[in-house]
Amino acid sequence: MAGDATRRRRRLPFLRLRALLSGGLVLGLGAVMTLASWNDSEYATTTLSTSVFNTESSVNGAAYADNAVSPGPSVTFSGAVFAPGDVQYWNILTRTKAKSIPGTLSVPAPVLGGANTATLSPYFVYRVVNTTATCNAAAFTTSPVWVVGNGTTKRALTAGQEAGVTISLPAATPTLPSAATGLCFEMTLLDTAPIGVQNQVSTATWRFVATSS
């Protein structure tokens, strides 16, 4: 019995050593089998550019110009001055310049000025239709596209474009301006204007707001 115990004690270090060596061999094989990764790349580049939105206008048939500074060109009426009940007309054509994207145009109430604004302006009323046809009485009687007022109502100069109205400005081409968008104004001095407003002067300056779309 004592001999068997002695032999087992002698064999134990060898078994432990063999186990350690076996473990080391496994670890060694694991290190040998580890491989590096391959990689590759793909690229794409985009050009980021901005659009252009520019407009120009023509008043009463004058040459197109960039009328961007107040008060803009002066409107000349065929009758020069108004008497009670007189109705006179003027128009403005607006278009986008070459390369421009489309947009919309709005007609706010004008800014009133002049020494006699308080006494004279309340007796003027107006209407506006969207048309490039001849700007005269006929433009308001043939199913027009109303912008300010309507077939039975004329607005005070303190009013602007009617709610829900959209005035479109088409896009231009790369080399040419767009087709024109026309606004025809009908200005009326009420026949109730008193004698006290004769020989007076007032001004109305419209700022037509163009917005890209």
C-alpha positions as CSV (number, residue, x, y, z in Angstrom):
1,M,0.0,0.0,0.0
2,A,2.8,2.4,0.9
3,G,4.4,1.7,-2.4
4,D,1.3,2.5,-4.4
5,A,1.0,5.9,-2.6
6,T,4.6,6.7,-3.3
7,R,4.1,5.9,-7.0
8,R,0.9,8.1,-7.1
9,R,2.8,11.1,-5.5
10,R,5.6,10.7,-8.1
11,R,3.1,10.6,-11.0
12,L,1.1,13.7,-9.8
13,P,3.6,16.4,-10.8
14,F,3.9,14.8,-14.2
15,L,0.1,14.8,-14.7
16,R,-0.1,18.4,-13.6
17,L,2.8,19.3,-15.9
18,R,1.1,17.5,-18.8
19,A,-2.1,19.3,-18.2
20,L,-0.4,22.7,-18.2
21,L,1.5,21.8,-21.4
22,S,-1.7,20.7,-23.0
23,G,-3.4,24.0,-22.0
24,G,-0.4,25.9,-23.3
25,L,-0.7,24.1,-26.6
26,V,-4.3,25.0,-26.9
27,L,-3.6,28.6,-26.3
28,G,-0.8,28.5,-28.8
29,L,-3.0,27.1,-31.5
30,G,-5.6,29.9,-30.7
31,A,-3.0,32.6,-31.3
32,V,-1.8,31.1,-34.6
33,M,-5.4,30.9,-36.0
34,T,-6.2,34.7,-35.4
35,L,-6.2,36.5,-38.8
36,A,-6.3,40.3,-39.7
37,S,-9.4,41.8,-41.4
38,W,-9.5,43.2,-44.9
39,N,-11.3,46.5,-45.5
40,D,-12.4,48.6,-48.5
41,S,-14.1,52.0,-48.9
42,E,-16.7,53.7,-51.2
43,Y,-17.1,57.5,-51.6
44,A,-19.8,59.9,-53.0
45,T,-19.7,63.7,-53.4
46,T,-22.6,66.0,-53.8
47,T,-22.6,69.6,-54.9
48,L,-24.7,71.9,-52.8
49,S,-26.0,74.9,-54.7
50,T,-28.6,77.6,-54.0
51,S,-31.4,78.8,-56.3
52,V,-32.0,82.3,-57.6
53,F,-35.1,84.5,-57.1
54,N,-35.2,87.9,-58.8
55,T,-38.0,90.0,-60.1
56,E,-38.5,93.0,-62.2
57,S,-41.5,95.2,-63.1
58,S,-43.0,97.5,-65.7
59,V,-45.4,100.2,-64.8
60,N,-47.9,101.5,-67.5
61,G,-45.9,99.9,-70.3
62,A,-42.5,101.4,-69.3
63,A,-39.3,99.3,-69.7
64,Y,-38.8,96.5,-67.2
65,A,-36.6,97.5,-64.3
66,D,-35.6,96.4,-60.8
67,N,-37.9,98.8,-59.0
68,A,-36.9,97.7,-55.5
69,V,-36.5,101.1,-53.8
70,S,-39.4,103.1,-52.5
71,P,-41.3,105.1,-53.9
72,G,-40.6,103.3,-57.2
73,P,-41.7,104.8,-60.6
74,S,-44.5,107.3,-60.6
75,V,-47.9,106.3,-62.1
76,T,-49.3,108.8,-64.7
77,F,-53.0,108.7,-65.3
78,S,-54.5,109.6,-68.7
79,G,-56.8,112.1,-67.0
80,A,-53.9,113.6,-64.9
81,V,-56.3,114.7,-62.1
82,F,-59.6,113.4,-60.7
83,A,-63.0,115.0,-60.4
84,P,-65.8,113.4,-58.2
85,G,-66.9,110.2,-59.8
86,D,-63.9,109.8,-62.1
87,V,-62.4,106.3,-62.7
88,Q,-58.9,105.9,-64.0
89,Y,-56.7,102.9,-64.6
90,W,-53.0,101.8,-64.4
91,N,-51.2,98.5,-64.5
92,I,-48.0,96.9,-63.4
93,L,-46.4,93.8,-65.0
94,T,-44.1,91.7,-62.8
95,R,-41.9,88.8,-64.0
96,T,-39.0,86.7,-62.7
97,K,-35.5,87.3,-64.2
98,A,-33.5,84.7,-66.1
99,K,-32.6,81.6,-63.9
100,S,-35.1,82.5,-61.3
101,I,-37.3,80.0,-59.6
102,P,-41.1,80.5,-59.3
103,G,-42.9,82.5,-56.6
104,T,-45.9,84.4,-55.6
105,L,-46.8,88.1,-55.5
106,S,-48.9,89.9,-52.8
107,V,-50.6,93.3,-52.8
108,P,-50.7,94.8,-49.3
109,A,-52.5,98.1,-48.6
110,P,-50.5,101.1,-49.9
111,V,-48.6,103.5,-47.7
112,L,-50.4,106.8,-47.8
113,G,-48.6,110.1,-47.7
114,G,-48.7,113.7,-48.8
115,A,-49.8,116.9,-47.1
116,N,-53.5,116.2,-47.7
117,T,-53.7,112.5,-47.0
118,A,-56.0,112.8,-44.0
119,T,-58.6,114.7,-45.9
120,L,-58.3,113.4,-49.5
121,S,-57.4,109.6,-49.2
122,P,-60.8,108.6,-47.6
123,Y,-62.6,109.6,-50.8
124,F,-60.5,107.2,-53.0
125,V,-61.5,103.6,-53.5
126,Y,-59.9,101.0,-55.8
127,R,-60.1,97.5,-57.3
128,V,-57.4,95.2,-58.7
129,V,-57.7,92.3,-61.1
130,N,-55.0,89.8,-62.3
131,T,-54.6,90.2,-66.0
132,T,-52.1,91.1,-68.7
133,A,-54.7,92.3,-71.1
134,T,-55.3,96.0,-71.7
135,C,-56.0,97.8,-68.4
136,N,-59.3,99.6,-68.8
137,A,-62.9,99.2,-67.8
138,A,-63.4,96.0,-69.9
139,A,-60.8,94.2,-67.7
140,F,-63.2,94.5,-64.8
141,T,-66.3,93.2,-66.6
142,T,-65.3,90.0,-68.4
143,S,-65.1,87.4,-65.5
144,P,-61.9,88.8,-64.1
145,V,-59.6,87.2,-61.5
146,W,-60.1,89.5,-58.5
147,V,-57.3,90.5,-56.3
148,V,-58.7,93.5,-54.4
149,G,-62.5,94.1,-54.3
150,N,-65.0,92.3,-56.5
151,G,-67.8,93.0,-59.0
152,T,-69.9,95.0,-56.5
153,T,-67.3,96.2,-54.0
154,K,-64.5,98.7,-54.2
155,R,-62.0,98.9,-51.3
156,A,-60.7,101.9,-49.4
157,L,-57.0,102.6,-49.8
158,T,-56.5,101.1,-46.3
159,A,-57.3,97.6,-47.7
160,G,-55.0,95.2,-49.5
161,Q,-55.3,91.8,-51.2
162,E,-58.4,89.8,-50.5
163,A,-58.1,86.7,-48.2
164,G,-57.4,83.5,-50.1
165,V,-56.1,85.1,-53.3
166,T,-52.9,83.7,-54.8
167,I,-50.9,85.6,-57.5
168,S,-48.4,83.3,-59.2
169,L,-45.1,84.2,-60.6
170,P,-43.8,81.5,-63.0
171,A,-40.2,80.3,-63.2
172,A,-37.9,81.8,-65.7
173,T,-35.7,79.9,-68.1
174,P,-31.9,79.7,-67.8
175,T,-31.5,82.5,-70.3
176,L,-34.9,84.4,-70.5
177,P,-37.3,86.0,-68.0
178,S,-40.6,84.4,-67.3
179,A,-44.0,85.4,-68.7
180,A,-45.4,88.5,-67.0
181,T,-48.0,88.5,-64.3
182,G,-50.2,91.5,-64.6
183,L,-52.2,93.6,-62.1
184,C,-54.7,96.2,-63.4
185,F,-55.7,98.9,-60.9
186,E,-59.0,100.8,-61.1
187,M,-58.9,104.1,-59.1
188,T,-62.1,106.0,-58.3
189,L,-62.7,109.3,-56.6
190,L,-66.1,108.9,-55.0
191,D,-68.8,111.2,-56.3
192,T,-69.4,112.2,-52.6
193,A,-66.0,114.0,-52.4
194,P,-66.8,117.4,-51.0
195,I,-65.7,120.7,-52.6
196,G,-63.2,121.0,-49.7
197,V,-60.9,118.4,-51.2
198,Q,-60.4,120.0,-54.6
199,N,-56.9,121.0,-55.6
200,Q,-55.4,118.7,-53.0
201,V,-52.6,116.1,-53.3
202,S,-52.1,112.7,-51.7
203,T,-49.8,109.8,-52.5
204,A,-50.3,106.0,-52.3
205,T,-47.2,103.8,-52.5
206,W,-47.7,100.0,-53.1
207,R,-45.0,97.6,-52.1
208,F,-45.6,94.4,-54.1
209,V,-44.1,91.6,-52.1
210,A,-42.6,88.7,-54.2
211,T,-41.9,85.5,-52.4
212,S,-40.1,82.4,-53.9
213,S,-41.8,79.1,-53.8
